[in-house]
């Protein structure tokens, strides 16, 4: 049977080659870690989108030591990557039974946010939950139609007020969710560039509405990142974390990307766990992230 591990292994093939395969192929036949070999290794790790600082830190651990040989570099990287993902804590999505669960979804334009919301709604519906989508992206052309289509496709209900103040739509959704005893509210927000001050202020305003009216039910503030953005995704995460106190990351479009190492860079730089990954186009191709399976797929 074609299980999720097989699917994940196929999904991260390009990342595995960039992050592990190229390093192992270049380094493992050397007798010692010379400066030349270490420089090559650092360049390869950086080009795989691991991040300059983290790549330098890993290489520094090999400099001036004689316990680990180049032939053991694969095991060294696997141990280091496992340790850094462990530091972010649990990778399971926070959820409480018999209560309202609010998920605040943010991200830049084109990250796949609306698609992720639709797939996440479907995921909850498949588990028998009542799901409400708050269509908080009220200004982008056709955004309401797009999220409306996803709500119908997933079987979720929707609060939609075209051209209205996004914060007011979210407020209405919270009131409806509490009154009608929904299990889940997924809050959509306008895709915004992290360097647009006014748009980030609007995001803060929406977050304040949640904090004021349903703080105890906010389970996750999730940043959606397109896996193909690589290090730019890390810059996005830094600004969004400051703005709305992110709790986790969802990585979309991991299938076909060679830049899945951003998972490790985010863990290292921000201490944020990845909790959801998009591994294909189908409704069921949004999966819970499992750090052990991810590492095993990279090093298989």
URRA-V818399 format. One record per helix or strand of 2 or more residues. SS is the DSSP state (@ for helix, = for strand). FROM is the first residue (numbers start at 1). LEN is the number of residues. Records with the same first field share a line. If there is no record, write none. Layout:
SS->FROM-LEN / FROM-LEN
This chain:
@->4-8 / 13-15 / 35-13 / 52-11 / 70-17 / 113-14 / 143-12 / 166-14 / 197-21 / 227-3 / 231-14 / 262-9 / 291-9
=->101-6 / 131-6 / 157-3 / 184-6 / 218-9 / 248-5 / 273-6 / 286-3
